[in-house]
Amino acid sequence: MYFIYIIVDLTKESLVFMKNFFIKIVRFYQNKISPMSPPSCRFYPTCSNYAIEAIEEHGALKGTAMAAIRISKCHPLHKGGFDPVPPNKRKQR
C-alpha cells in the first residue's frame, strides 16, 4: 500500500513540475523573444497569456494543446477578438 502512495505522490509532483516548466517557457518567450517583434496579436488575451491561463486552469498537457490550437488560429483570415480560456469543468465539481 505504501508503494502505491509513493507512485501517486511522485506522479502529482511530476505534473506540477511539467506545469511550472511549460509556464516558464512561455514567460521566457514573453520576456526575451516577444519584445523583439512589434505587437500584432489579434486576440485578447494574447496567445502567450492564454497559454499560461490554460496551463494553470487545465494542466500541462491539455493547456498546451489548447494554446497550440489558439496559436493555429492566428492568421489573417481569422477575425480574432475576445477569446477567454474556458473554465475547467472538473474543478467546478
N, CA, C and O atoms as a Tinker XYZ file with bonds, in Angstrom:
   372  protein
     1  N      0.826000   -1.194000    0.000000    73     2
     2  CA     0.000000    0.000000    0.000000    64     1     3
     3  C      0.869000    1.255000    0.000000    63     2     4     5
     4  O      0.562000    2.230000   -0.686000    81     3
     5  N      1.939000    1.226000    0.762000    73     3     6
     6  CA     2.837000    2.367000    0.824000    64     5     7
     7  C      3.475000    2.635000   -0.535000    63     6     8     9
     8  O      3.669000    3.791000   -0.911000    81     7
     9  N      3.803000    1.577000   -1.273000    73     7    10
    10  CA     4.401000    1.705000   -2.602000    64     9    11
    11  C      3.472000    2.450000   -3.550000    63    10    12    13
    12  O      3.931000    3.298000   -4.315000    81    11
    13  N      2.184000    2.155000   -3.518000    73    11    14
    14  CA     1.198000    2.835000   -4.374000    64    13    15
    15  C      1.128000    4.311000   -4.013000    63    14    16    17
    16  O      1.032000    5.158000   -4.901000    81    15
    17  N      1.173000    4.628000   -2.742000    73    15    18
    18  CA     1.136000    6.025000   -2.316000    64    17    19
    19  C      2.328000    6.796000   -2.866000    63    18    20    21
    20  O      2.182000    7.940000   -3.297000    81    19
    21  N      3.509000    6.175000   -2.853000    73    19    22
    22  CA     4.710000    6.833000   -3.378000    64    21    23
    23  C      4.558000    7.095000   -4.871000    63    22    24    25
    24  O      4.913000    8.175000   -5.343000    81    23
    25  N      4.041000    6.137000   -5.616000    73    23    26
    26  CA     3.861000    6.321000   -7.063000    64    25    27
    27  C      2.879000    7.456000   -7.341000    63    26    28    29
    28  O      3.140000    8.296000   -8.202000    81    27
    29  N      1.761000    7.495000   -6.631000    73    27    30
    30  CA     0.770000    8.559000   -6.826000    64    29    31
    31  C      1.364000    9.897000   -6.459000    63    30    32    33
    32  O      1.151000   10.881000   -7.167000    81    31
    33  N      2.109000    9.958000   -5.360000    73    31    34
    34  CA     2.715000   11.203000   -4.924000    64    33    35
    35  C      3.745000   11.686000   -5.942000    63    34    36    37
    36  O      3.799000   12.879000   -6.242000    81    35
    37  N      4.559000   10.780000   -6.478000    73    35    38
    38  CA     5.541000   11.178000   -7.488000    64    37    39
    39  C      4.852000   11.658000   -8.761000    63    38    40    41
    40  O      5.340000   12.569000   -9.430000    81    39
    41  N      3.738000   11.057000   -9.089000    73    39    42
    42  CA     3.010000   11.483000  -10.279000    64    41    43
    43  C      2.482000   12.898000  -10.099000    63    42    44    45
    44  O      2.571000   13.706000  -11.023000    81    43
    45  N      1.941000   13.210000   -8.946000    73    43    46
    46  CA     1.455000   14.570000   -8.690000    64    45    47
    47  C      2.593000   15.577000   -8.760000    63    46    48    49
    48  O      2.440000   16.662000   -9.321000    81    47
    49  N      3.741000   15.210000   -8.186000    73    47    50
    50  CA     4.896000   16.108000   -8.231000    64    49    51
    51  C      5.370000   16.320000   -9.665000    63    50    52    53
    52  O      5.733000   17.437000  -10.034000    81    51
    53  N      5.371000   15.273000  -10.470000    73    51    54
    54  CA     5.836000   15.423000  -11.848000    64    53    55
    55  C      4.861000   16.269000  -12.665000    63    54    56    57
    56  O      5.285000   17.011000  -13.550000    81    55
    57  N      3.556000   16.168000  -12.378000    73    55    58
    58  CA     2.589000   17.004000  -13.090000    64    57    59
    59  C      2.762000   18.470000  -12.730000    63    58    60    61
    60  O      2.659000   19.339000  -13.595000    81    59
    61  N      3.023000   18.748000  -11.462000    73    59    62
    62  CA     3.277000   20.126000  -11.045000    64    61    63
    63  C      4.559000   20.634000  -11.689000    63    62    64    65
    64  O      4.626000   21.786000  -12.116000    81    63
    65  N      5.573000   19.783000  -11.761000    73    63    66
    66  CA     6.827000   20.163000  -12.410000    64    65    67
    67  C      6.595000   20.502000  -13.876000    63    66    68    69
    68  O      7.087000   21.520000  -14.365000    81    67
    69  N      5.844000   19.650000  -14.584000    73    67    70
    70  CA     5.568000   19.901000  -16.003000    64    69    71
    71  C      4.808000   21.209000  -16.185000    63    70    72    73
    72  O      5.122000   21.993000  -17.081000    81    71
    73  N      3.822000   21.443000  -15.346000    73    71    74
    74  CA     3.024000   22.665000  -15.419000    64    73    75
    75  C      3.921000   23.891000  -15.254000    63    74    76    77
    76  O      3.842000   24.831000  -16.046000    81    75
    77  N      4.771000   23.882000  -14.229000    73    75    78
    78  CA     5.672000   25.006000  -13.990000    64    77    79
    79  C      6.713000   25.147000  -15.095000    63    78    80    81
    80  O      7.094000   26.264000  -15.445000    81    79
    81  N      7.173000   24.034000  -15.645000    73    79    82
    82  CA     8.152000   24.064000  -16.726000    64    81    83
    83  C      7.577000   24.752000  -17.970000    63    82    84    85
    84  O      8.228000   25.609000  -18.567000    81    83
    85  N      6.354000   24.371000  -18.357000    73    83    86
    86  CA     5.736000   24.983000  -19.531000    64    85    87
    87  C      5.437000   26.466000  -19.305000    63    86    88    89
    88  O      5.582000   27.276000  -20.220000    81    87
    89  N      5.024000   26.816000  -18.102000    73    87    90
    90  CA     4.772000   28.229000  -17.798000    64    89    91
    91  C      6.064000   29.027000  -17.888000    63    90    92    93
    92  O      6.062000   30.154000  -18.383000    81    91
    93  N      7.183000   28.448000  -17.410000    73    91    94
    94  CA     8.468000   29.146000  -17.504000    64    93    95
    95  C      8.893000   29.334000  -18.957000    63    94    96    97
    96  O      9.484000   30.359000  -19.296000    81    95
    97  N      8.606000   28.374000  -19.807000    73    95    98
    98  CA     8.925000   28.522000  -21.236000    64    97    99
    99  C      8.150000   29.690000  -21.834000    63    98   100   101
   100  O      8.707000   30.490000  -22.586000    81    99
   101  N      6.870000   29.787000  -21.503000    73    99   102
   102  CA     6.051000   30.886000  -22.031000    64   101   103
   103  C      6.522000   32.215000  -21.464000    63   102   104   105
   104  O      6.578000   33.205000  -22.194000    81   103
   105  N      6.862000   32.264000  -20.180000    73   103   106
   106  CA     7.383000   33.504000  -19.571000    64   105   107
   107  C      8.692000   33.918000  -20.240000    63   106   108   109
   108  O      8.916000   35.107000  -20.467000    81   107
   109  N      9.559000   32.955000  -20.559000    73   107   110
   110  CA    10.797000   33.261000  -21.271000    64   109   111
   111  C     10.472000   33.903000  -22.618000    63   110   112   113
   112  O     11.080000   34.903000  -22.999000    81   111
   113  N      9.516000   33.326000  -23.331000    73   111   114
   114  CA     9.087000   33.903000  -24.611000    64   113   115
   115  C      8.581000   35.327000  -24.405000    63   114   116   117
   116  O      8.956000   36.227000  -25.156000    81   115
   117  N      7.733000   35.546000  -23.398000    73   115   118
   118  CA     7.169000   36.872000  -23.163000    64   117   119
   119  C      8.249000   37.907000  -22.847000    63   118   120   121
   120  O      8.170000   39.048000  -23.301000    81   119
   121  N      9.255000   37.510000  -22.072000    73   119   122
   122  CA    10.261000   38.471000  -21.613000    64   121   123
   123  C     11.427000   38.658000  -22.572000    63   122   124   125
   124  O     11.988000   39.751000  -22.646000    81   123
   125  N     11.805000   37.619000  -23.309000    73   123   126
   126  CA    13.016000   37.695000  -24.130000    64   125   127
   127  C     12.757000   37.755000  -25.636000    63   126   128   129
   128  O     13.456000   38.479000  -26.345000    81   127
   129  N     11.788000   37.024000  -26.131000    73   127   130
   130  CA    11.585000   36.917000  -27.575000    64   129   131
   131  C     10.516000   37.884000  -28.075000    63   130   132   133
   132  O     10.713000   38.562000  -29.084000    81   131
   133  N      9.396000   37.948000  -27.380000    73   131   134
   134  CA     8.280000   38.778000  -27.819000    64   133   135
   135  C      8.619000   40.266000  -27.937000    63   134   136   137
   136  O      8.142000   40.908000  -28.873000    81   135
   137  N      9.417000   40.845000  -27.038000    73   135   138
   138  CA     9.737000   42.275000  -27.195000    64   137   139
   139  C     10.490000   42.619000  -28.473000    63   138   140   141
   140  O     10.534000   43.788000  -28.857000    81   139
   141  N     11.084000   41.631000  -29.142000    73   139   142
   142  CA    11.824000   41.897000  -30.376000    64   141   143
   143  C     10.918000   42.085000  -31.586000    63   142   144   145
   144  O     11.368000   42.572000  -32.624000    81   143
   145  N      9.659000   41.709000  -31.467000    73   143   146
   146  CA     8.732000   41.852000  -32.594000    64   145   147
   147  C      7.637000   42.865000  -32.244000    63   146   148   149
   148  O      7.297000   43.031000  -31.073000    81   147
   149  N      7.090000   43.535000  -33.249000    73   147   150
   150  CA     6.040000   44.519000  -32.975000    64   149   151
   151  C      4.764000   43.829000  -32.482000    63   150   152   153
   152  O      4.499000   42.686000  -32.857000    81   151
   153  N      3.977000   44.504000  -31.653000    73   151   154
   154  CA     2.722000   43.900000  -31.183000    64   153   155
   155  C      1.742000   43.707000  -32.339000    63   154   156   157
   156  O      1.399000   44.662000  -33.036000    81   155
   157  N      1.307000   42.497000  -32.532000    73   155   158
   158  CA     0.414000   42.224000  -33.658000    64   157   159
   159  C     -0.651000   41.188000  -33.316000    63   158   160   161
   160  O     -1.234000   40.582000  -34.215000    81   159
   161  N     -0.908000   40.981000  -32.035000    73   159   162
   162  CA    -1.860000   39.947000  -31.640000    64   161   163
   163  C     -3.281000   40.389000  -31.980000    63   162   164   165
   164  O     -3.657000   41.532000  -31.723000    81   163
   165  N     -4.062000   39.491000  -32.552000    73   163   166
   166  CA    -5.440000   39.787000  -32.933000    64   165   167
   167  C     -6.438000   39.262000  -31.919000    63   166   168   169
   168  O     -7.648000   39.382000  -32.110000    81   167
   169  N     -5.929000   38.677000  -30.831000    73   167   170
   170  CA    -6.792000   38.135000  -29.790000    64   169   171
   171  C     -6.591000   38.874000  -28.470000    63   170   172   173
   172  O     -5.551000   39.490000  -28.237000    81   171
   173  N     -7.602000   38.801000  -27.620000    73   171   174
   174  CA    -7.460000   39.219000  -26.237000    64   173   175
   175  C     -7.985000   38.095000  -25.367000    63   174   176   177
   176  O     -9.122000   37.676000  -25.582000    81   175
   177  N     -7.269000   37.593000  -24.434000    73   175   178
   178  CA    -5.881000   37.894000  -24.076000    64   177   179
   179  C     -4.911000   37.397000  -25.148000    63   178   180   181
   180  O     -5.268000   36.584000  -26.000000    81   179
   181  N     -3.691000   37.896000  -25.086000    73   179   182
   182  CA    -2.702000   37.488000  -26.088000    64   181   183
   183  C     -2.485000   35.979000  -26.010000    63   182   184   185
   184  O     -2.834000   35.348000  -25.013000    81   183
   185  N     -1.917000   35.414000  -27.049000    73   183   186
   186  CA    -1.731000   33.959000  -27.098000    64   185   187
   187  C     -0.841000   33.461000  -25.967000    63   186   188   189
   188  O     -1.081000   32.382000  -25.424000    81   187
   189  N      0.179000   34.225000  -25.605000    73   187   190
   190  CA     1.046000   33.770000  -24.517000    64   189   191
   191  C      0.330000   33.843000  -23.173000    63   190   192   193
   192  O      0.499000   32.956000  -22.337000    81   191
   193  N     -0.470000   34.889000  -22.953000    73   191   194
   194  CA    -1.265000   34.947000  -21.719000    64   193   195
   195  C     -2.313000   33.847000  -21.701000    63   194   196   197
   196  O     -2.576000   33.254000  -20.655000    81   195
   197  N     -2.907000   33.574000  -22.846000    73   195   198
   198  CA    -3.880000   32.488000  -22.962000    64   197   199
   199  C     -3.212000   31.157000  -22.614000    63   198   200   201
   200  O     -3.799000   30.330000  -21.917000    81   199
   201  N     -1.993000   30.951000  -23.096000    73   199   202
   202  CA    -1.284000   29.698000  -22.822000    64   201   203
   203  C     -1.049000   29.521000  -21.326000    63   202   204   205
   204  O     -1.259000   28.432000  -20.791000    81   203
   205  N     -0.618000   30.574000  -20.653000    73   203   206
   206  CA    -0.384000   30.486000  -19.210000    64   205   207
   207  C     -1.690000   30.202000  -18.469000    63   206   208   209
   208  O     -1.731000   29.344000  -17.587000    81   207
   209  N     -2.752000   30.916000  -18.822000    73   207   210
   210  CA    -4.041000   30.690000  -18.171000    64   209   211
   211  C     -4.550000   29.274000  -18.416000    63   210   212   213
   212  O     -5.074000   28.637000  -17.502000    81   211
   213  N     -4.400000   28.779000  -19.642000    73   211   214
   214  CA    -4.868000   27.438000  -19.975000    64   213   215
   215  C     -4.071000   26.368000  -19.224000    63   214   216   217
   216  O     -4.642000   25.385000  -18.751000    81   215
   217  N     -2.765000   26.557000  -19.116000    73   215   218
   218  CA    -1.941000   25.596000  -18.392000    64   217   219
   219  C     -2.276000   25.615000  -16.902000    63   218   220   221
   220  O     -2.340000   24.562000  -16.268000    81   219
   221  N     -2.489000   26.798000  -16.345000    73   219   222
   222  CA    -2.856000   26.882000  -14.930000    64   221   223
   223  C     -4.232000   26.275000  -14.677000    63   222   224   225
   224  O     -4.433000   25.615000  -13.658000    81   223
   225  N     -5.168000   26.484000  -15.575000    73   223   226
   226  CA    -6.544000   26.026000  -15.382000    64   225   227
   227  C     -6.730000   24.543000  -15.708000    63   226   228   229
   228  O     -7.440000   23.837000  -14.992000    81   227
   229  N     -6.100000   24.068000  -16.781000    73   227   230
   230  CA    -6.367000   22.719000  -17.286000    64   229   231
   231  C     -5.200000   21.748000  -17.143000    63   230   232   233
   232  O     -5.356000   20.563000  -17.435000    81   231
   233  N     -4.043000   22.217000  -16.703000    73   231   234
   234  CA    -2.886000   21.341000  -16.572000    64   233   235
   235  C     -1.957000   21.460000  -17.761000    63   234   236   237
   236  O     -2.266000   22.119000  -18.754000    81   235
   237  N     -0.812000   20.808000  -17.638000    73   235   238
   238  CA     0.249000   20.969000  -18.641000    64   237   239
   239  C     -0.137000   20.437000  -20.014000    63   238   240   241
   240  O      0.069000   21.122000  -21.016000    81   239
   241  N     -0.686000   19.246000  -20.080000    73   239   242
   242  CA    -0.938000   18.635000  -21.388000    64   241   243
   243  C     -2.125000   19.273000  -22.108000    63   242   244   245
   244  O     -1.998000   19.699000  -23.256000    81   243
   245  N     -3.262000   19.339000  -21.448000    73   243   246
   246  CA    -4.439000   19.908000  -22.097000    64   245   247
   247  C     -4.252000   21.412000  -22.331000    63   246   248   249
   248  O     -4.661000   21.933000  -23.370000    81   247
   249  N     -3.639000   22.107000  -21.373000    73   247   250
   250  CA    -3.400000   23.542000  -21.536000    64   249   251
   251  C     -2.487000   23.851000  -22.705000    63   250   252   253
   252  O     -2.716000   24.808000  -23.445000    81   251
   253  N     -1.449000   23.040000  -22.872000    73   251   254
   254  CA    -0.538000   23.231000  -24.007000    64   253   255
   255  C     -1.245000   22.942000  -25.325000    63   254   256   257
   256  O     -1.026000   23.637000  -26.317000    81   255
   257  N     -2.092000   21.920000  -25.336000    73   255   258
   258  CA    -2.857000   21.613000  -26.554000    64   257   259
   259  C     -3.819000   22.752000  -26.891000    63   258   260   261
   260  O     -3.967000   23.121000  -28.056000    81   259
   261  N     -4.468000   23.303000  -25.872000    73   259   262
   262  CA    -5.378000   24.436000  -26.105000    64   261   263
   263  C     -4.621000   25.645000  -26.639000    63   262   264   265
   264  O     -5.112000   26.351000  -27.521000    81   263
   265  N     -3.417000   25.886000  -26.103000    73   263   266
   266  CA    -2.600000   27.004000  -26.575000    64   265   267
   267  C     -2.160000   26.789000  -28.022000    63   266   268   269
   268  O     -2.134000   27.739000  -28.805000    81   267
   269  N     -1.817000   25.556000  -28.384000    73   267   270
   270  CA    -1.415000   25.262000  -29.764000    64   269   271
   271  C     -2.570000   25.493000  -30.734000    63   270   272   273
   272  O     -2.369000   26.010000  -31.833000    81   271
   273  N     -3.773000   25.112000  -30.327000    73   271   274
   274  CA    -4.950000   25.358000  -31.169000    64   273   275
   275  C     -5.180000   26.846000  -31.320000    63   274   276   277
   276  O     -5.500000   27.319000  -32.410000    81   275
   277  N     -5.019000   27.592000  -30.233000    73   275   278
   278  CA    -5.201000   29.051000  -30.285000    64   277   279
   279  C     -4.172000   29.694000  -31.207000    63   278   280   281
   280  O     -4.513000   30.573000  -31.999000    81   279
   281  N     -2.921000   29.265000  -31.112000    73   279   282
   282  CA    -1.868000   29.825000  -31.966000    64   281   283
   283  C     -2.135000   29.492000  -33.431000    63   282   284   285
   284  O     -1.823000   30.291000  -34.314000    81   283
   285  N     -2.712000   28.318000  -33.697000    73   283   286
   286  CA    -3.009000   27.949000  -35.085000    64   285   287
   287  C     -4.111000   28.825000  -35.681000    63   286   288   289
   288  O     -4.245000   28.893000  -36.903000    81   287
   289  N     -4.893000   29.489000  -34.847000    73   287   290
   290  CA    -5.938000   30.395000  -35.336000    64   289   291
   291  C     -5.388000   31.780000  -35.667000    63   290   292   293
   292  O     -6.115000   32.624000  -36.191000    81   291
   293  N     -4.138000   32.018000  -35.374000    73   291   294
   294  CA    -3.554000   33.347000  -35.569000    64   293   295
   295  C     -3.070000   33.492000  -37.014000    63   294   296   297
   296  O     -1.909000   33.227000  -37.328000    81   295
   297  N     -3.979000   33.914000  -37.874000    73   295   298
   298  CA    -3.640000   34.164000  -39.272000    64   297   299
   299  C     -4.591000   35.241000  -39.801000    63   298   300   301
   300  O     -5.607000   35.521000  -39.165000    81   299
   301  N     -4.289000   35.839000  -40.930000    73   299   302
   302  CA    -5.087000   36.968000  -41.435000    64   301   303
   303  C     -6.547000   36.637000  -41.734000    63   302   304   305
   304  O     -7.375000   37.548000  -41.758000    81   303
   305  N     -6.890000   35.387000  -41.961000    73   303   306
   306  CA    -8.264000   35.054000  -42.304000    64   305   307
   307  C     -9.166000   34.875000  -41.077000    63   306   308   309
   308  O    -10.385000   34.766000  -41.215000    81   307
   309  N     -8.572000   34.843000  -39.880000    73   307   310
   310  CA    -9.365000   34.703000  -38.656000    64   309   311
   311  C     -9.568000   36.081000  -38.057000    63   310   312   313
   312  O     -8.627000   36.870000  -37.970000    81   311
   313  N    -10.789000   36.374000  -37.644000    73   311   314
   314  CA   -11.090000   37.736000  -37.179000    64   313   315
   315  C    -10.512000   38.057000  -35.807000    63   314   316   317
   316  O    -10.333000   39.233000  -35.491000    81   315
   317  N    -10.213000   37.054000  -34.975000    73   315   318
   318  CA    -9.657000   37.312000  -33.654000    64   317   319
   319  C    -10.736000   37.758000  -32.686000    63   318   320   321
   320  O    -11.886000   37.333000  -32.797000    81   319
   321  N    -10.371000   38.622000  -31.725000    73   319   322
   322  CA   -11.327000   39.145000  -30.760000    64   321   323
   323  C    -11.110000   38.568000  -29.372000    63   322   324   325
   324  O    -10.035000   38.062000  -29.050000    81   323
   325  N    -12.154000   38.655000  -28.559000    73   323   326
   326  CA   -12.093000   38.183000  -27.175000    64   325   327
   327  C    -12.282000   36.674000  -27.150000    63   326   328   329
   328  O    -13.301000   36.165000  -27.618000    81   327
   329  N    -11.311000   35.963000  -26.608000    73   327   330
   330  CA   -11.338000   34.502000  -26.578000    64   329   331
   331  C    -10.753000   34.026000  -25.248000    63   330   332   333
   332  O     -9.569000   33.694000  -25.184000    81   331
   333  N    -11.569000   33.988000  -24.174000    73   331   334
   334  CA   -11.041000   33.584000  -22.867000    64   333   335
   335  C    -10.845000   32.070000  -22.777000    63   334   336   337
   336  O    -11.373000   31.309000  -23.588000    81   335
   337  N    -10.087000   31.663000  -21.789000    73   335   338
   338  CA    -9.882000   30.238000  -21.517000    64   337   339
   339  C    -11.173000   29.694000  -20.908000    63   338   340   341
   340  O    -11.681000   30.262000  -19.942000    81   339
   341  N    -11.710000   28.605000  -21.456000    73   339   342
   342  CA   -12.920000   28.043000  -20.870000    64   341   343
   343  C    -12.629000   27.466000  -19.489000    63   342   344   345
   344  O    -11.532000   26.958000  -19.254000    81   343
   345  N    -13.590000   27.535000  -18.575000    73   343   346
   346  CA   -13.337000   27.001000  -17.230000    64   345   347
   347  C    -13.202000   25.485000  -17.253000    63   346   348   349
   348  O    -13.760000   24.804000  -18.113000    81   347
   349  N    -12.454000   24.980000  -16.296000    73   347   350
   350  CA   -12.256000   23.542000  -16.158000    64   349   351
   351  C    -13.481000   22.959000  -15.465000    63   350   352   353
   352  O    -13.750000   23.293000  -14.311000    81   351
   353  N    -14.215000   22.109000  -16.135000    73   351   354
   354  CA   -15.448000   21.543000  -15.585000    64   353   355
   355  C    -15.165000   20.609000  -14.420000    63   354   356   357
   356  O    -16.013000   20.447000  -13.543000    81   355
   357  N    -13.992000   19.993000  -14.394000    73   355   358
   358  CA   -13.653000   19.081000  -13.294000    64   357   359
   359  C    -13.401000   19.835000  -11.998000    63   358   360   361
   360  O    -13.687000   19.307000  -10.923000    81   359
   361  N    -12.872000   21.058000  -12.068000    73   359   362
   362  CA   -12.615000   21.839000  -10.872000    64   361   363
   363  C    -13.904000   22.375000  -10.241000    63   362   364   365
   364  O    -13.934000   22.649000   -9.041000    81   363
   365  N    -14.951000   22.523000  -11.023000    73   363   366
   366  CA   -16.195000   23.093000  -10.522000    64   365   367
   367  C    -16.986000   22.106000   -9.676000    63   366   368   369
   368  O    -17.876000   22.520000   -8.933000    81   367
   369  N    -16.692000   20.830000   -9.765000    73   367   370
   370  CA   -17.446000   19.816000   -9.006000    64   369   371
   371  C    -17.136000   19.859000   -7.547000    63   370   372
   372  O    -17.686000   19.073000   -6.775000    81   371
